[in-house]
Amino acid sequence: MMEKMKMHSPNFTQENIARIRELFPSCVTEVQGEDGKPRLAVDFDQLRQELSESIVEGPQERYHLNWPGKREALLTANAPIARTLRPCREESVDFDTTKNLFIEGDNLEALKLLQETYLGKVKLIYIDPPYNTGNDFVYEDDFAENADEFLKRSNQIDKLGNRLVANTEANGRFHSDWLDMIYPRLKLSRNLLADDGVIVASIDENEIVNLRKIFDEIFGENNLLFQITLLCNPKGRSQDKFVANCHEYLVGYSKQQLNKGDINIPKDDEEIANNYKLVDKRGRYRELELRNTHREFGKHNRKNLYYPFFVNISGEISLDEVPGSVAVYPDWDDGFEGCWTWGQDKARQQIDELVAKEIKGSWKIYRKNYAEGDDGEATKQVKSIWTEKQFHTEKGQAVFNDLFQTKNKIFQSPKSVDTIRQLLLMGSTKNSIVVDFFAGSSTTAHAVLQQNAEDGGSRKFIMVQLPEPCDESSEALKAGYKTIAEISKERIRRAGQKVLEGEYHEGWNKDIGFRVLKVDSSNMADVYYRPDAIEQGQLKIFTDNIKSDRKPEDLLFQVLLDWGVDLSLPIRKETVQGKTVFFVNESPYDLVACFDTGVNEDLVKELARFEPLRVVFRDTGFVSDAVKINVEQIFKQMSPGTEVKSI
């Protein structure tokens, strides 16, 4: 395209800044101008330091990551929202019984809605956020407004995808916009993690540095678990400018410091059989040299690990000198004085695990390395570079295309299911909750179903995906999928069926379902929300303020959210004395809810006999004020442990 003339006089300031940026990149930063828009500016303190041979007085230095908009991003994470989750039975699979959730909507709003219910309960979070390549989109979050404006806007139904904006390299806030997007989401996600929880993100070289710094700030740099290099595209990206990139990264952090071995993965039977060929009463083992095989360690710097074992003619080992025994030191054949890998205390305690062998006239000490650890499970550390074909993006595409029975790329470059399954083995247990709030095509859900089927686990997934419109020229739209969320849900349906049709563990619960919940405006009419009346978990409201298009089940899920009740609990709907009653979970019921009108004392007494943990009615659903007044008294007499509320 022919370049257009600027048709205005040169901006000499910006041109000079550009020249300075070429010479001193660290001295040019982004600032917010008087018009509120970002612009490039010179950091004169830093520039003076660059041009000085001594320390220049300036603002107090500290090690941190900063960018224009960081405070607004923090405000974004903390700002309340007048939103809810509405159930969608027709798009779900096994709605009443499944433990899995698919949340359709903005992931920032979804994370806020999940805060109370799943606080500290999630074992593994995996995300594949936008890589900020200059060709993709980032979320545009703007909560920097007063309470009236915010509540008015947040109570409206968003148009599909209106929170996504293009972020090209020409954007003056290229990195800042991406940081604005990822920062509040990671802040909120940390709250969901259990104390031993793990979060893993896929990322490439465009934002790996910034992502690490954000993780360091939110989770603490001491909680870095790994930065794995994943060979995802062996052919390389031909569009890259200088070097054809073949890899991306998996960055993992824990909420709190973990112990060595906590993210080990199981060894398979073939690996154990091939590598652990010796057997004793404890199990299969192999023999490893007790001497440290790295010559940078030896008597010169590990004196406490340089000591003798005493071996008799029969090969019996002792730490005490006995008649007829030979002293064995960790010396090398060339005379280098090495060291053992065990100290004397450990050697004395585990002397039965040591073996002496005479090789070429000299005794060597070996230790038994058992396939199974102290907990009875054979595990191993994962390596920092993954090159196997099963992890390639090409494999992920092939699995997706096979599911959808097409050669067309309905979804571009989905992650390999095996990559996520490996992460499940590292960061989850068999009954963990697994969250992915950049679900994409829901590879994570597919991996959870497949792993459960293989090992009999009962892991539960929570997927979150924006109903981002598919491009008009895309293969997805041609195939009938209007949004990425539609592709995502269809993949889970197909993956579940395929897993069920294959071989599976006899202990698997066969849960291939998922409950679809959609982020939407509150069930309460706009007039209900006033800046001075917002209260977290508030339930006592007026029936007149319930929107006319909302169904009883919509109200049920808002109650579950407000009360912090697990959204995946089984739900049963029954008719009791002519009224519709929802029973959440099995006895003892977590919640019993009736939103019908005409509730009398007989119905209240019958519901009290179930002794639920919680019960909720419509505030104006009672036949008389007298019945309404007596409700709490009836429960106090018949079920004193029940918490009673109304909406």
C-alpha positions as CSV (number, residue, x, y, z in Angstrom):
1,M,0.0,0.0,0.0
2,M,1.3,3.5,-0.9
3,E,2.4,5.4,2.1
4,K,0.3,8.5,2.8
5,M,1.9,12.0,3.3
6,K,1.7,13.3,6.8
7,M,0.4,16.7,5.7
8,H,1.7,18.4,8.9
9,S,4.9,19.9,10.1
10,P,7.5,17.6,11.7
11,N,7.3,16.7,15.3
12,F,11.0,17.4,16.2
13,T,10.6,16.4,19.8
14,Q,9.4,12.9,18.9
15,E,12.1,12.6,16.3
16,N,14.8,13.6,18.8
17,I,13.4,11.0,21.3
18,A,13.6,8.4,18.5
19,R,17.3,9.2,18.0
20,I,17.9,8.9,21.7
21,R,16.1,5.6,21.8
22,E,18.4,4.3,19.1
23,L,21.5,5.2,21.3
24,F,20.0,4.5,24.7
25,P,17.0,2.2,24.6
26,S,16.7,2.1,28.4
27,C,16.3,5.9,28.6
28,V,13.1,6.1,26.7
29,T,9.8,5.0,28.3
30,E,6.1,5.3,28.0
31,V,4.2,8.0,30.0
32,Q,0.7,9.3,30.1
33,G,0.3,12.7,28.4
34,E,-2.0,15.5,29.5
35,D,-4.6,14.3,27.1
36,G,-4.6,10.9,28.9
37,K,-3.0,9.2,25.9
38,P,0.4,7.4,26.1
39,R,3.5,8.8,24.5
40,L,7.2,8.2,24.4
41,A,9.3,10.3,26.8
42,V,12.9,10.5,27.9
43,D,13.8,9.2,31.4
44,F,16.2,12.1,32.1
45,D,17.5,10.5,35.4
46,Q,18.5,7.4,33.5
47,L,20.0,9.4,30.6
48,R,22.1,11.5,33.0
49,Q,23.3,8.3,34.6
50,E,24.2,6.9,31.1
51,L,26.3,10.0,30.4
52,S,28.0,10.2,33.8
53,E,31.0,8.4,35.2
54,S,29.6,8.6,38.8
55,I,26.2,7.9,40.4
56,V,23.7,10.6,39.6
57,E,21.3,11.6,42.3
58,G,17.7,10.6,41.4
59,P,14.6,8.8,42.6
60,Q,15.1,5.9,45.0
61,E,16.1,2.8,43.2
62,R,14.3,-0.5,43.7
63,Y,14.0,-3.7,41.8
64,H,10.5,-3.9,40.3
65,L,8.5,-4.0,37.1
66,N,6.6,-0.9,36.3
67,W,4.6,0.4,33.3
68,P,2.1,3.1,32.5
69,G,-1.3,1.8,33.7
70,K,-0.1,-0.6,36.4
71,R,-2.1,1.1,39.1
72,E,-5.2,1.0,36.8
73,A,-4.5,-2.8,36.3
74,L,-4.5,-3.3,40.0
75,L,-7.7,-1.4,40.3
76,T,-9.1,-3.6,37.6
77,A,-8.3,-6.7,39.6
78,N,-10.0,-5.3,42.7
79,A,-13.0,-3.6,41.2
80,P,-16.4,-5.2,41.9
81,I,-18.7,-6.3,39.1
82,A,-22.5,-6.6,38.9
83,R,-22.5,-9.9,36.9
84,T,-23.6,-13.5,37.4
85,L,-23.4,-16.9,35.8
86,R,-26.5,-18.2,34.0
87,P,-26.8,-21.9,33.4
88,C,-27.3,-23.2,29.8
89,R,-28.7,-26.7,29.9
90,E,-29.1,-27.1,26.1
91,E,-25.4,-26.7,25.5
92,S,-24.3,-28.8,28.4
93,V,-23.6,-32.5,28.7
94,D,-25.0,-34.4,31.8
95,F,-25.8,-31.0,33.4
96,D,-27.3,-32.4,36.6
97,T,-24.5,-34.8,37.5
98,T,-21.2,-33.7,35.9
99,K,-18.5,-32.1,38.0
100,N,-17.0,-30.2,35.1
101,L,-17.7,-26.5,34.2
102,F,-17.4,-24.5,31.0
103,I,-17.8,-20.8,31.6
104,E,-18.5,-18.7,28.5
105,G,-17.5,-15.1,28.9
106,D,-14.7,-12.7,29.8
107,N,-12.2,-14.5,31.9
108,L,-11.5,-11.5,34.1
109,E,-15.2,-11.4,35.1
110,A,-15.3,-15.2,35.4
111,L,-12.3,-15.1,37.8
112,K,-14.0,-12.5,39.9
113,L,-17.2,-14.6,40.1
114,L,-15.2,-17.7,41.1
115,Q,-13.3,-16.0,43.9
116,E,-15.5,-17.0,46.8
117,T,-16.5,-20.4,45.7
118,Y,-13.1,-21.7,44.7
119,L,-10.8,-19.7,47.0
120,G,-7.8,-21.9,47.8
121,K,-9.3,-25.0,46.1
122,V,-7.6,-25.2,42.7
123,K,-4.5,-27.5,42.4
124,L,-3.5,-26.6,38.8
125,I,-4.0,-23.7,36.6
126,Y,-2.8,-23.8,33.0
127,I,-3.1,-20.9,30.6
128,D,-2.2,-20.2,27.0
129,P,-2.6,-16.4,26.9
130,P,-2.1,-14.2,23.8
131,Y,1.6,-14.2,23.0
132,N,1.6,-10.6,22.0
133,T,3.1,-11.3,18.6
134,G,1.8,-8.1,17.0
135,N,-0.8,-10.1,15.1
136,D,-3.1,-11.2,17.9
137,F,-5.6,-9.6,20.3
138,V,-5.5,-8.6,24.0
139,Y,-8.4,-7.9,26.3
140,E,-9.2,-4.2,26.8
141,D,-10.2,-3.7,30.5
142,D,-11.2,-0.2,31.6
143,F,-12.4,0.0,35.1
144,A,-10.8,3.3,35.9
145,E,-14.1,5.2,36.3
146,N,-16.2,6.3,39.2
147,A,-18.6,3.9,40.9
148,D,-21.8,5.2,39.1
149,E,-20.3,4.9,35.7
150,F,-18.8,1.5,36.5
151,L,-21.9,0.0,37.9
152,K,-24.0,1.3,35.0
153,R,-21.7,-0.1,32.4
154,S,-20.9,-3.4,34.2
155,N,-24.6,-4.2,34.5
156,Q,-25.1,-4.2,30.8
157,I,-24.9,-7.3,28.5
158,D,-21.6,-7.2,26.6
159,K,-21.6,-7.7,22.9
160,L,-19.7,-10.7,21.8
161,G,-16.0,-10.0,21.7
162,N,-16.2,-6.3,22.4
163,R,-13.4,-6.7,25.0
164,L,-10.8,-7.8,22.4
165,V,-8.7,-5.2,20.6
166,A,-5.9,-5.7,18.1
167,N,-2.4,-5.0,19.6
168,T,0.0,-4.3,16.7
169,E,3.7,-3.5,17.1
170,A,2.9,0.0,15.9
171,N,0.9,0.6,19.1
172,G,2.8,2.9,21.5
173,R,1.6,0.8,24.4
174,F,2.5,-2.6,22.8
175,H,3.9,-4.2,26.0
176,S,1.9,-2.0,28.4
177,D,-1.4,-3.2,27.0
178,W,-0.4,-6.8,27.3
179,L,0.8,-6.3,30.9
180,D,-2.5,-4.5,31.7
181,M,-4.3,-7.6,30.4
182,I,-2.3,-10.3,32.1
183,Y,-1.6,-8.6,35.5
184,P,-5.1,-8.6,37.0
185,R,-5.9,-12.0,35.8
186,L,-2.8,-13.5,37.4
187,K,-3.5,-11.6,40.6
188,L,-7.0,-13.1,40.8
189,S,-5.8,-16.6,39.8
190,R,-3.4,-16.8,42.7
191,N,-6.4,-16.6,45.1
192,L,-7.9,-19.7,43.6
193,L,-4.8,-21.8,44.0
194,A,-4.5,-24.2,47.0
195,D,-1.4,-23.8,49.2
196,D,0.3,-26.5,47.2
197,G,-1.2,-25.3,43.9
198,V,0.7,-24.7,40.7
199,I,0.2,-22.3,37.8
200,V,1.7,-22.9,34.3
201,A,1.7,-20.6,31.3
202,S,2.7,-21.2,27.7
203,I,4.5,-18.2,26.2
204,D,7.1,-17.4,23.5
205,E,10.0,-15.0,23.4
206,N,7.8,-11.9,22.9
207,E,6.7,-11.7,26.5
208,I,8.7,-14.3,28.4
209,V,10.7,-11.7,30.2
210,N,7.7,-9.6,31.3
211,L,5.7,-12.7,32.2
212,R,8.5,-13.9,34.4
213,K,8.7,-10.5,36.2
214,I,4.9,-10.5,36.7
215,F,5.0,-14.0,38.1
216,D,7.9,-13.0,40.3
217,E,5.9,-10.1,41.7
218,I,2.6,-12.0,42.3
219,F,3.9,-15.4,43.3
220,G,7.5,-14.6,44.4
221,E,10.6,-15.5,42.5
222,N,11.5,-18.2,45.1
223,N,8.4,-20.1,43.9
224,L,9.6,-20.5,40.3
225,L,9.4,-24.2,39.6
226,F,10.6,-24.4,36.0
227,Q,11.0,-22.7,32.7
228,I,10.8,-25.6,30.2
229,T,11.8,-25.1,26.6
230,L,9.3,-26.9,24.4
231,L,10.2,-27.9,20.8
232,C,6.8,-27.2,19.3
233,N,7.6,-26.5,15.6
234,P,10.8,-28.4,14.4
235,K,10.5,-26.8,11.0
236,G,10.8,-23.3,12.5
237,R,8.7,-20.2,11.7
238,S,9.6,-19.0,8.3
239,Q,8.1,-15.6,8.9
240,D,10.6,-14.8,11.6
241,K,13.0,-12.0,10.7
242,F,16.4,-13.4,11.7
243,V,16.1,-16.9,13.2
244,A,13.4,-19.4,12.4
245,N,11.9,-20.0,15.9
246,C,11.2,-23.6,16.8
247,H,10.3,-23.4,20.4
248,E,8.2,-21.8,23.1
249,Y,8.2,-22.0,26.9
250,L,6.3,-23.5,29.8
251,V,6.7,-21.3,32.9
252,G,5.6,-22.8,36.2
253,Y,5.2,-21.3,39.6
254,S,3.8,-22.6,42.9
255,K,1.7,-20.6,45.4
256,Q,4.0,-21.6,48.2
257,Q,7.4,-23.3,48.2
258,L,7.2,-27.0,47.4
259,N,9.5,-29.8,48.4
260,K,11.9,-31.6,46.1
261,G,10.1,-34.3,44.2
262,D,6.6,-32.7,44.5
263,I,6.3,-32.3,40.7
264,N,7.9,-35.6,39.7
265,I,6.0,-37.7,37.3
266,P,5.4,-41.5,37.5
267,K,7.8,-43.8,35.7
268,D,6.1,-46.2,33.2
269,D,6.3,-50.0,33.6
270,E,8.6,-50.3,30.5
271,E,11.0,-47.8,31.9
272,I,11.1,-49.5,35.2
273,A,11.7,-52.9,33.6
274,N,14.5,-51.7,31.4
275,N,16.4,-49.6,34.0
276,Y,15.7,-51.3,37.3
277,K,16.7,-54.9,36.6
278,L,17.7,-55.9,40.2
279,V,15.2,-57.0,42.8
280,D,15.3,-57.4,46.6
281,K,12.6,-57.5,49.3
282,R,11.9,-53.8,49.0
283,G,11.5,-53.9,45.2
284,R,13.2,-53.2,41.9
285,Y,16.4,-51.2,42.0
286,R,19.5,-50.2,40.1
287,E,23.1,-49.7,41.4
288,L,24.6,-46.2,41.2
289,E,28.1,-45.2,42.2
290,L,28.2,-43.6,45.6
291,R,31.2,-41.5,44.6
292,N,30.3,-38.1,43.2
293,T,30.9,-38.4,39.5
294,H,31.5,-34.6,39.1
295,R,35.1,-33.7,39.6
296,E,34.3,-30.1,40.6
297,F,33.4,-31.7,43.9
298,G,36.0,-33.4,46.0
299,K,38.1,-33.5,49.2
300,H,39.3,-30.0,48.4
301,N,35.8,-28.5,48.8
302,R,33.7,-31.2,50.4
303,K,35.9,-32.5,53.3
304,N,33.0,-33.8,55.2
305,L,32.1,-36.1,52.3
306,Y,35.7,-37.6,52.2
307,Y,35.9,-40.5,54.6
308,P,36.6,-44.3,54.3
309,F,34.3,-47.3,54.1
310,F,35.8,-50.6,55.3
311,V,35.1,-53.7,53.2
312,N,36.1,-57.3,54.2
313,I,36.9,-60.1,51.8
314,S,33.2,-61.1,51.6
315,G,32.2,-57.6,50.4
316,E,30.6,-56.6,53.7
317,I,30.6,-52.8,54.3
318,S,31.2,-51.0,57.6
319,L,32.1,-47.5,58.6
320,D,34.2,-48.9,61.4
321,E,37.6,-50.4,60.8
322,V,37.6,-54.2,61.5
323,P,40.4,-56.7,61.2
324,G,41.0,-58.0,57.7
325,S,39.1,-55.1,56.0
326,V,40.3,-52.7,53.4
327,A,39.7,-48.9,53.5
328,V,37.9,-47.6,50.5
329,Y,38.0,-43.9,49.7
330,P,36.2,-42.0,46.9
331,D,39.5,-41.6,44.9
332,W,39.7,-41.6,41.1
333,D,42.0,-44.0,39.2
334,D,44.4,-41.1,38.4
335,G,44.7,-40.2,42.1
336,F,42.2,-37.3,42.3
337,E,40.7,-37.2,45.8
338,G,36.9,-37.1,45.1
339,C,34.0,-37.3,47.6
340,W,30.9,-39.4,48.3
341,T,27.4,-38.2,47.7
342,W,26.3,-39.3,51.2
343,G,27.5,-38.0,54.5
344,Q,28.6,-40.4,57.2
345,D,25.3,-40.1,59.2
346,K,23.2,-41.0,56.1
347,A,25.6,-43.8,55.2
348,R,25.4,-45.3,58.7
349,Q,21.5,-45.1,58.7
350,Q,21.2,-46.7,55.2
351,I,24.2,-49.0,55.2
352,D,22.0,-51.9,54.1
353,E,21.4,-50.0,50.8
354,L,25.2,-50.0,50.0
355,V,26.9,-52.6,47.9
356,A,30.7,-53.2,47.5
357,K,32.1,-54.6,44.2
358,E,35.6,-55.5,43.4
359,I,36.5,-54.1,39.9
360,K,40.0,-54.6,38.5
361,G,41.5,-55.3,41.9
362,S,39.9,-52.3,43.6
363,W,36.7,-52.0,45.7
364,K,34.0,-49.6,44.6
365,I,30.9,-48.6,46.6
366,Y,27.5,-48.4,45.0
367,R,24.1,-47.4,46.4
368,K,20.7,-49.1,45.6
369,N,18.5,-46.7,43.7
370,Y,15.0,-48.0,44.0
371,A,12.3,-47.5,41.3
372,E,9.8,-46.8,44.0
373,G,10.3,-44.0,46.5
374,D,9.4,-44.0,50.2
375,D,5.7,-43.5,49.3
376,G,5.7,-46.6,47.2
377,E,5.4,-44.8,43.8
378,A,8.1,-44.8,41.2
379,T,8.7,-41.2,40.0
380,K,11.2,-39.2,38.1
381,Q,12.1,-35.6,37.5
382,V,10.9,-33.9,34.3
383,K,13.7,-32.5,32.1
384,S,13.9,-28.9,31.2
385,I,13.8,-29.4,27.4
386,W,10.9,-31.3,25.8
387,T,11.7,-32.5,22.2
388,E,9.5,-35.5,21.8
389,K,7.1,-35.6,18.8
390,Q,4.1,-36.0,21.1
391,F,4.5,-32.5,22.3
392,H,4.7,-30.8,18.9
393,T,1.9,-28.4,17.8
394,E,1.6,-30.5,14.7
395,K,0.5,-33.4,16.9
396,G,-2.1,-31.2,18.6
397,Q,-3.5,-30.1,15.2
398,A,-3.7,-33.7,14.1
399,V,-5.6,-34.8,17.2
400,F,-8.0,-31.9,16.8
401,N,-8.6,-32.5,13.1
402,D,-9.2,-36.2,13.8
403,L,-11.9,-35.3,16.4
404,F,-13.6,-32.9,14.0
405,Q,-13.1,-35.3,11.0
406,T,-11.6,-32.5,8.8
407,K,-8.4,-31.5,7.1
408,N,-9.2,-27.9,7.4
409,K,-7.8,-25.8,10.3
410,I,-11.1,-25.0,12.1
411,F,-8.9,-24.0,15.0
412,Q,-5.3,-22.9,14.4
413,S,-2.4,-24.6,16.2
414,P,-4.1,-26.1,19.3
415,K,-1.7,-27.4,22.0
416,S,-0.8,-31.0,22.1
417,V,-3.0,-33.0,24.5
418,D,0.1,-34.9,25.7
419,T,1.7,-31.6,26.7
420,I,-1.2,-30.8,29.0
421,R,-1.3,-34.4,30.3
422,Q,2.3,-34.2,31.3
423,L,1.5,-31.0,33.2
424,L,-1.4,-32.8,34.9
425,L,1.0,-35.5,36.1
426,M,3.4,-32.8,37.4
427,G,0.9,-30.4,39.0
428,S,-2.3,-32.3,39.9
429,T,-3.5,-35.3,41.8
430,K,-6.2,-37.7,40.7
431,N,-9.0,-35.7,42.4
432,S,-7.8,-32.1,41.7
433,I,-9.6,-29.1,40.3
434,V,-7.9,-27.9,37.1
435,V,-8.6,-24.5,35.6
436,D,-7.8,-23.0,32.2
437,F,-9.1,-19.4,31.8
438,F,-7.7,-19.0,28.2
439,A,-9.4,-22.3,27.1
440,G,-9.2,-21.8,23.4
441,S,-10.2,-25.1,21.9
442,S,-10.2,-26.7,25.4
443,T,-7.2,-28.9,24.9
444,T,-6.9,-28.8,28.7
445,A,-10.4,-30.3,29.2
446,H,-9.6,-33.0,26.6
447,A,-6.4,-33.8,28.5
448,V,-8.2,-34.1,31.8
449,L,-10.8,-36.5,30.4
450,Q,-8.1,-38.6,28.7
451,Q,-5.9,-38.7,31.8
452,N,-8.8,-39.6,34.1
453,A,-9.8,-42.4,31.8
454,E,-6.2,-43.8,31.8
455,D,-5.5,-43.7,35.6
456,G,-9.0,-43.8,37.0
457,G,-8.7,-40.2,38.3
458,S,-11.6,-37.9,39.1
459,R,-10.0,-34.6,38.2
460,K,-12.5,-31.8,37.5
461,F,-12.0,-29.0,35.0
462,I,-13.2,-25.4,34.8
463,M,-12.7,-23.9,31.3
464,V,-13.3,-20.2,30.6
465,Q,-13.5,-18.9,27.1
466,L,-14.7,-15.6,25.6
467,P,-17.3,-16.0,22.8
468,E,-14.8,-14.4,20.5
469,P,-16.3,-14.2,17.0
470,C,-14.7,-16.3,14.3
471,D,-13.3,-14.4,11.4
472,E,-15.6,-14.1,8.4
473,S,-13.1,-15.8,6.2
474,S,-12.2,-18.6,8.6
475,E,-12.6,-22.3,8.2
476,A,-14.4,-22.3,11.5
477,L,-17.2,-20.0,10.3
478,K,-17.4,-22.1,7.1
479,A,-17.9,-25.1,9.3
480,G,-20.7,-23.4,11.2
481,Y,-18.9,-22.3,14.3
482,K,-19.7,-18.6,15.0
483,T,-17.4,-18.2,18.1
484,I,-14.3,-19.8,19.6
485,A,-16.4,-20.8,22.6
486,E,-18.7,-22.9,20.3
487,I,-15.6,-24.8,18.9
488,S,-14.4,-25.3,22.5
489,K,-17.7,-26.8,23.7
490,E,-18.0,-29.0,20.6
491,R,-14.4,-30.3,21.2
492,I,-15.2,-31.4,24.7
493,R,-18.4,-33.2,23.5
494,R,-16.4,-35.1,20.8
495,A,-13.4,-35.8,23.1
496,G,-15.6,-37.2,25.8
497,Q,-17.3,-39.6,23.4
498,K,-14.0,-40.7,21.9
499,V,-12.5,-41.4,25.3
500,L,-15.6,-43.3,26.4
501,E,-15.4,-45.5,23.3
502,G,-11.8,-46.5,23.9
503,E,-10.1,-48.5,26.7
504,Y,-10.3,-47.0,30.2
505,H,-9.4,-47.7,33.8
506,E,-12.0,-49.8,35.6
507,G,-12.2,-47.2,38.4
508,W,-12.9,-44.3,36.2
509,N,-16.2,-42.5,37.0
510,K,-16.9,-41.9,33.3
511,D,-17.7,-38.2,33.8
512,I,-17.4,-36.8,30.3
513,G,-20.0,-34.1,30.9
514,F,-19.7,-30.4,31.5
515,R,-22.1,-27.7,32.8
516,V,-22.2,-24.6,30.7
517,L,-22.5,-21.3,32.6
518,K,-22.5,-18.0,30.8
519,V,-21.3,-14.7,32.2
520,D,-24.2,-12.3,32.0
521,S,-25.6,-9.2,33.6
522,S,-27.0,-9.7,37.1
523,N,-30.4,-11.2,37.6
524,M,-31.2,-8.0,39.5
525,A,-32.7,-5.0,37.6
526,D,-30.3,-2.1,37.1
527,V,-32.1,0.0,39.7
528,Y,-31.1,-2.5,42.4
529,Y,-27.4,-1.7,42.2
530,R,-26.5,1.5,44.0
531,P,-22.9,2.5,44.9
532,D,-23.8,2.7,48.5
533,A,-25.6,-0.6,48.6
534,I,-23.1,-3.0,47.0
535,E,-22.2,-5.7,49.5
536,Q,-20.3,-8.9,48.7
537,G,-22.5,-12.0,49.1
538,Q,-25.7,-9.9,49.6
539,L,-28.8,-11.9,49.1
540,K,-31.7,-10.0,50.7
541,I,-33.3,-8.1,47.8
542,F,-36.7,-7.3,46.4
543,T,-38.5,-9.5,44.0
544,D,-39.5,-6.5,41.9
545,N,-35.9,-6.1,41.1
546,I,-35.5,-9.5,39.5
547,K,-35.4,-9.2,35.7
548,S,-38.4,-10.5,34.0
549,D,-36.5,-12.8,31.6
550,R,-34.7,-14.7,34.3
551,K,-35.7,-18.2,35.2
552,P,-35.6,-19.9,38.7
553,E,-32.4,-21.8,37.7
554,D,-30.7,-18.4,36.9
555,L,-31.6,-17.3,40.4
556,L,-30.3,-20.6,41.8
557,F,-26.8,-20.1,40.4
558,Q,-26.6,-16.5,41.5
559,V,-27.4,-17.7,45.0
560,L,-24.7,-20.4,44.7
561,L,-22.2,-17.8,43.7
562,D,-23.2,-15.4,46.5
563,W,-23.1,-18.1,49.1
564,G,-19.8,-19.6,47.8
565,V,-21.3,-23.0,47.1
566,D,-19.5,-25.4,44.7
567,L,-21.0,-24.8,41.2
568,S,-20.4,-28.4,40.2
569,L,-22.5,-30.0,42.9
570,P,-25.3,-32.3,41.6
571,I,-28.7,-30.5,41.3
572,R,-32.1,-32.2,41.5
573,K,-35.4,-30.4,40.8
574,E,-38.5,-31.8,42.5
575,T,-42.1,-30.8,42.9
576,V,-43.0,-30.5,46.6
577,Q,-46.6,-29.6,47.5
578,G,-47.0,-28.2,44.0
579,K,-44.0,-26.0,44.2
580,T,-40.6,-26.4,42.3
581,V,-37.8,-27.0,44.7
582,F,-34.1,-27.3,43.9
583,F,-31.9,-29.7,46.0
584,V,-28.2,-29.1,45.6
585,N,-26.0,-32.1,46.5
586,E,-27.1,-35.3,48.2
587,S,-28.2,-35.4,51.9
588,P,-27.1,-33.5,53.8
589,Y,-28.1,-31.0,51.2
590,D,-25.8,-28.0,50.7
591,L,-28.7,-25.9,49.6
592,V,-32.5,-26.2,49.2
593,A,-34.1,-23.4,47.2
594,C,-37.7,-22.5,46.3
595,F,-38.4,-19.4,44.2
596,D,-42.1,-20.0,43.6
597,T,-44.8,-17.8,45.1
598,G,-47.5,-19.1,47.5
599,V,-45.2,-20.7,50.0
600,N,-47.0,-21.7,53.2
601,E,-46.0,-23.1,56.6
602,D,-46.6,-26.7,55.5
603,L,-44.1,-26.4,52.7
604,V,-41.6,-24.7,55.0
605,K,-41.9,-27.5,57.6
606,E,-41.5,-30.2,54.9
607,L,-38.3,-28.6,53.6
608,A,-37.0,-28.2,57.2
609,R,-37.3,-32.0,57.6
610,F,-34.5,-32.3,55.0
611,E,-32.2,-30.4,57.4
612,P,-30.2,-28.6,54.6
613,L,-27.1,-26.5,55.4
614,R,-28.8,-23.6,53.6
615,V,-32.3,-22.7,52.4
616,V,-33.5,-19.7,50.3
617,F,-36.9,-18.4,49.3
618,R,-38.2,-15.4,47.3
619,D,-38.7,-12.5,49.7
620,T,-42.3,-12.0,48.5
621,G,-42.9,-15.7,47.8
622,F,-44.9,-16.4,51.0
623,V,-48.7,-16.5,51.2
624,S,-48.6,-14.0,54.1
625,D,-46.3,-11.9,56.2
626,A,-47.1,-14.2,59.1
627,V,-45.6,-17.2,57.2
628,K,-42.6,-15.1,56.3
629,I,-42.0,-14.1,59.9
630,N,-42.3,-17.7,61.1
631,V,-39.9,-19.2,58.6
632,E,-36.7,-18.6,60.7
633,Q,-38.5,-19.8,63.8
634,I,-39.7,-23.0,62.1
635,F,-36.1,-23.8,61.0
636,K,-34.7,-23.0,64.5
637,Q,-37.0,-25.6,65.9
638,M,-36.7,-28.3,63.3
639,S,-33.3,-27.7,61.8
640,P,-31.3,-25.3,63.9
641,G,-28.1,-25.8,61.8
642,T,-29.8,-24.4,58.6
643,E,-28.9,-20.9,57.4
644,V,-32.0,-19.2,56.1
645,K,-32.1,-16.3,53.5
646,S,-34.4,-14.8,51.0
647,I,-34.0,-13.0,47.6
